[in-house]
Amino acid sequence: MFRMRNAVAAAVAGILSLSLVDGTAFADTVEGDQGVGSDVPSLDASQLGLVPAPKGIKPAGVTESGPSVQDGGCVPFGGANMPNRIVNGDFEYPQIGTSDPVLTTIDGYWVNIDPVYGYFGTKYNRYEALPGFCRSRFGWESMETFHLPALNKNDAQRVELQSANGNQVGEIVGEEEGKGIYQDVRTVPGAIYKWRLRHSSFDQTHVDVMNVMIGPANGTLTAQNAVRVSVNGAGDEVGPVGTRIATKVATHNALTQSETYEGSYVIPAGQTVTRFSFKSVDSLSGISGNFIDDVSFSVVYPLSFDSNGGVGTTPERVGGVPNAGIGGCATHHAAGESVKLPTGAKDSDCWDSSMLTYPSPTSGKFAGQHAKFVGWSKDQHEPFLNEADAKAATINNYPMPESNATLHAVWAWSSGSVDYDGNAPDASGSVPSSGVIDTGTKYPVAGNGFTRPGHRFDGWTENPDGSGKVYQPGDPMEIKPGPVKLHAKWVATGSVSFDGNGPDVTGSVPGSGEKDAGSSFVVPENGFDRKNHRFDGWTENPDGSGKVYQPGETIPMPSEDSTLHAKWVSTGSVDYDGNGPDVTGSVPGSGVVDSGTKYPIADNGFTRPGHRFDGWTENPDGSGKVYRPGDELPMGEGPLKLHAKWVPTGTVSYDGNAPGVVGTMPPSDPIDIGSSASVPGSGFTRPGHRFDGWTLSPDGSGKVYRPGDKLPITDGSVTLHAKWVPTGSVSYDGGPGASGSVPGSGERDAGSGLPVAGNGFTRPGFRFKGWSLNADGSGKLYRPGDVIQVSDGPMVLHAVWEKDPAAKVKRSKSLSSTGAVSWIVAAVAVTALAAAICILLWRRFSVSAHAED
């Protein structure tokens, strides 16, 4: 064997890789000089959990110090650290030769190793301690029992290593007959351990023989049958060799002429520690022969199948005996192998589901039902209700663990039945069960045979509360695994009938008929009639209390038979009568009005010549209470007629009563006969005349009615004629050169006397003399205060002037003595004085004249 890539790699030699031989999985070991574990990644001491080895016992006469820790130390040997593989199967630890730091003092090509105490011996009879030796890394033990030998007994309790061409092998030699070397390994009961090794004789002069002995560590070991799988060309053939492993070689010290042997061992139940030993049966001598190298094994674990309630044959026991590995039914597999599991189909593997059945239960929910094999699962399940869930629980490939394993059959119920439930304590009748039917069958749902008072059958559901899918009779229902109970789904029903609710009611309204409770029901129109009443809806109570439903309103149907009663409101009406043979017009009636309602009396729409409307009365003769338009009348029950009340009237017309009169006056509004009218002022005018009241005669005779007087209306129409009085006026004229003014008299009755006004005019150089009806001053001269008789029409009094001598003298004197301005001032003063004298005289004259009158 070539040296390991590093010292730690040798400590993990024997790690397994997997292959398949004769239908059973085993680990491959590397042939030739590569050695087991040459492809294993390097690990450091911390990864291996190495701890220092215990110090060995120092034999007498040995001066070397005992074992010491080097390169990170190692784990303690045995106990909890017992390996689950062959350790150092290539015998490359420790290395022989001066190049390895462990054995720097060793020379030659062979050495004996005392694994218990960590010493070595050579052909030079050296017996020295191995610096840093690790017993757990070395792995091998001797079956010899001689301890602490003398220096010349160097084979006792020793494992001999041989080296040639860079490869180290073990040599099975010893002082005790029939002994060998071994390793104790943790094992899994039921697993198959396939061992493998290389063997050669010492030289061509003798064929060395050995046995592979396996068994419990503290029990009997059994020689194992072996198969030669490779040859070295010295005459041996490939094939079974029995328990004797014997190898021919062609040369002396034939370390490189080995042949490969294999065998297998099934770990018995309860055997968790197994001894793998290699015993010398025959050799060239007690100290030479039986070279061994590249010892390894691989493990395949048993995989069993649990029928999980089924009866018949499971895949690992086809034919009634354990199946050692036929196609897909191999009983052992290597850890990590993806095992393709046998299916239930009749295919190329060794097993199908016809070999395993599930007995129908005799009691319980699934009594009499059938179950179908679906596959295998790592977990144990009760039969599934449907195949889809069952398939979801199965696996097709199983990664083999590093232990024994059991897979469990997965079953799904493959039949079902349908029973029927009336689903109510007051339901009566029955529906036959379907009996057992294969799952997936389209089963026509049975018709209903149950009845329930006040309810309508609405199909079947799987839930007693009516939720979920509803099956109608005849619907196809896919049969599910196990019994299914279909529950009648009931819908509460009700009906509504209608009551006229009165002794004098006529007509009818159809009832609703049976309808689902809670469904929408439209309240119908009223078909009843009741005299002097108005329909006001429907109520559940005959007295009209409670909620009122109107026609067209949508209400939920009650869950029982019920009656809606007509609600009536008493009504009245009012009609109007013109109440006279000569009446025209009309007044609309009130129509139907609820009794007790305050009804506003209508306005009058009738007319009657010579009459005034004076309200409404319930009596045609006008007696009794009089209702005015707008009055509120409490409506009674039944019809009421109101009669117009009339009052005879007259009118007053107005006459201007003269040609040339201007203006108009409309006749008065109708005035009640027997009353009086207020006489108005005149709306007429007449030139040269004054209005002087009204008379009933056009000639003005008789009583004169002044504005505001009361005129009695006795019958029919009356005409008032305007009475006119002729008028005149007096105006005053100053004449040429005069200035100032005198107010006119205004209109005066013709023939009346008018005092003549004083003068208000001035005329320079003249003084006022009086008034004349003639512009030239002729005729009678009227002085201020004189009375003049007013004539019919306008009169003009003209100022009469005479020259004033005093005005000339004053003007001349003023101009000569004081100049022009002084003269003007003086003239004004004189004029003012004269005027004052005139006024004084006029007043005295006026007083005197009035005294004479």
C-alpha positions, 0 to 999 in steps of 0.5 A: 500500500502506498503511504496515505496522503496524510497521517489523519487519513490513515485514521479514517481508513475503511470508510465505506463506499457502496456497490451491488454484488449478487443483488445485495449492496456492499461497499467497494474497496480500492484494489491494488496499491491505492488502499482503503481510505485513499480518497477520504478527505483529510481531517484534523485532530479537532474534527476527530475529537482526538485526546491524548493516549494513556501512558504505557507500561515501561518494561524492565531494561528499557530506557526509552520514555513511555508513549507521548502525545504528538500531532494533536493526540488521539481518542482513547481506545475502545469503549465509547470510541469503538469504531463502526469500521475496520481501522488501519486496514491498509496497515500504513500506520505507523510507517516503517522507515526513517522518513516517518517522524513516528518511527525515526529510530526504526530501520529495516523492513519489518517491525512488531507493534505492541498496541497495548503498551505502545512499543515496537521490536525489530529483527535487531531485538530492539524494544523501544517506545513509539513516540506519540503512538495512538492505539485507536489509530492503529486499530489492530490487536493480537489474539496472543495472551502473553504480556510483557515479554522478554526482549527475545520473545518479540512476537508475543502480543504483537502485530507485525508490519512488513514493508516493501516498495513503499507498501506496508502489509500485516503478517499473521505470525505469533508464538502461540498456536492458532492465534491471529489479529483482530478488531472489535467493531460496533455493528447493527443486528440484521445488517449484512457486513461484506468483508474484503481483503488481499492475501499472499504467501511468504514465498513460492516454497509454501502456500500459506493458509488463513481463516476469516473468523467472525462472531461476537467479541466475547463468544465463539468465532466462526470461519467464514466462506470466501470467494476469490475475486482476483488472482496474481497469475501464479496458478489460482482461479477466481471462485469460492474457496470455502473457509481456507484462504490460500494464495500461491506466489511465484517469488520469495517475500511476495508482498506484491503478489496478493489475491483478493478475497470477499465474503459476507456476514449477517449480524445476528439479533442482539449482536451490537459488537462483532469481532473480525479476526484473521487467523493463521492456519498454516504458514511457512514458519511460526514467524513468517507467512500469511501476508494480509492487506487492504482489509475492509468491509461494507454494510447493507441494512435490512429493509422490511415491509409491514403489512399494516393490518393486511394479510398475505405476503410482503415483498421481503418474504416472497414464497414464505422465506426471506428474500435475499435480494430478487430485483426490486425485492432485495432485503438489504441495502447500503446506507444512502442507497435510493431504494426503488420500492416494489409497486402494487402492479404486476410488473418486473419486480417480485411482488404485486398487491394481489399477494396482500389484502386488507380484511374487511372490518366486522364492526365499527364505522367501516364494517364490511368495507374494502381497502386498497393497497396504495403504496409504502410509507415511512410512517404507519397510517390508518387506512385513508378515506381517499386514495389521493390522500393515501398516495400523498403519504407514500414514497416511491424511492427510499433513502436507506438509513445507516440502520435497519428500516421498516416501511409500512403498507398504505391502505385507502378505503376502496368501497363505500355506502350511502345511508339516508337520514330524515334529519328531524325528530318529527320526520317520518318515512324511510329510504333504503341504504345503497349497500356496499359500492366500489369507490368512484362509482357514480351512484344515483341518489335516491328519492325522498321517502320522508315527510315533515310537517310544515317543511319542504324537502330540498335535497340531500346533504352530507352535513346535518346542518344542510351545508355543503353540496346538495344532491337532488334525487337522481343526481350522480354521487361519486362513492367515497371510501367508507359509509356516507350518510345523506341527511334530508335538507328541509326548508320550513314553509308557510302560507298567508291568507287574507281576511276582509276583517269586517261584517259589511266587507265584500270581495276577496284576495287569494292566499299565497299558497305554501312558500319557503319560510324567509323567501320574498313574498310581495303583499298583494293589492286589496280586493275587499271593499267596505262602505264608508271606509278606506283600506289602510293596509294589512296587519297580523292582528284583527284590531289593526295593531302591529306592523302594517304591510302595504300592497307591493311591499316585499316581506319574508314568508313566515315559517307557519300558516298565518293570516293578514287582516285588512285594516280599515279607516272610516271615511267621509266626504263633502259635496257642495250645492249651489242652492238656487235655481239660477245658480251657475258654476261648480265646486269639486267635492272633497273626495274620500277623507278619513273620519276625524280629519280636519278638512278645509272648507272649499272656496265658492265656485258658484255665482247667482245674479243679484246675490252675494255668497255668504258661506256654506251651511248643512241646511238648504234654508241657510240655517245652522252653522255657517262654514266659511271657505278655509274653515276646518271641518272635522270629517265625520263618517259618510257623505255630507252636503254643504249648501251655498248661503246667498244674500240678495244684493244691489249696486250703486251706479254714478251719472255725471249728469251733464254734457261735457262731463269728464271722467268715469266712475264704476258701479259699486260692488254688490251691496246687501239689500237692507244695508247702506252704502257709503257715498263716494266723492265725485270722479267726474269734472265739468268745466265752469262748474263745481260738484255739489253732491249726488241726488237720486233725480237727474234735475238735482231735486230731492235729497243731496248726498254728500261724500261720506253720507250713507245711502240705504240700499232697499232693492236692486240697482240705484243711480246717483246723479251728479249735482253741478253748480256754475262757477266763475273767477276774478283775476287782476290786471295791472295794465301797461307799465305796471309791475307787481301782482295781485292773486286771483280769486279762484273758482267762485260760485256764479252770483256770489259776492267777492270783495275786491282785492287791494292793489299790488301793482305799481306804475312809475309817475302814476298812482292807483285809482281803483279797478274797472271791468274795462281795460280803458278804465270806463264803467264802474270803478271798484275800490279795494274791499268793494263787493263784486258779484261773480258771473258765470265764467272768468272776470278781469278787473283792470287797474285804473291809474292817474298821474301823480304830480308830487312824484314830478316835484320830488324828482326835480328837487332831488336831482338838483340838490343831491345829484341823481342818487339822492333823487332816486332815494327820495323818490323811493321814500315818497312812493313808499309813503304814498303806498302806506297811506293808500293801504291805510285808507283802503283798510278803513274803507273796507271796514266801513263797507262791511259795516254798511253791509 
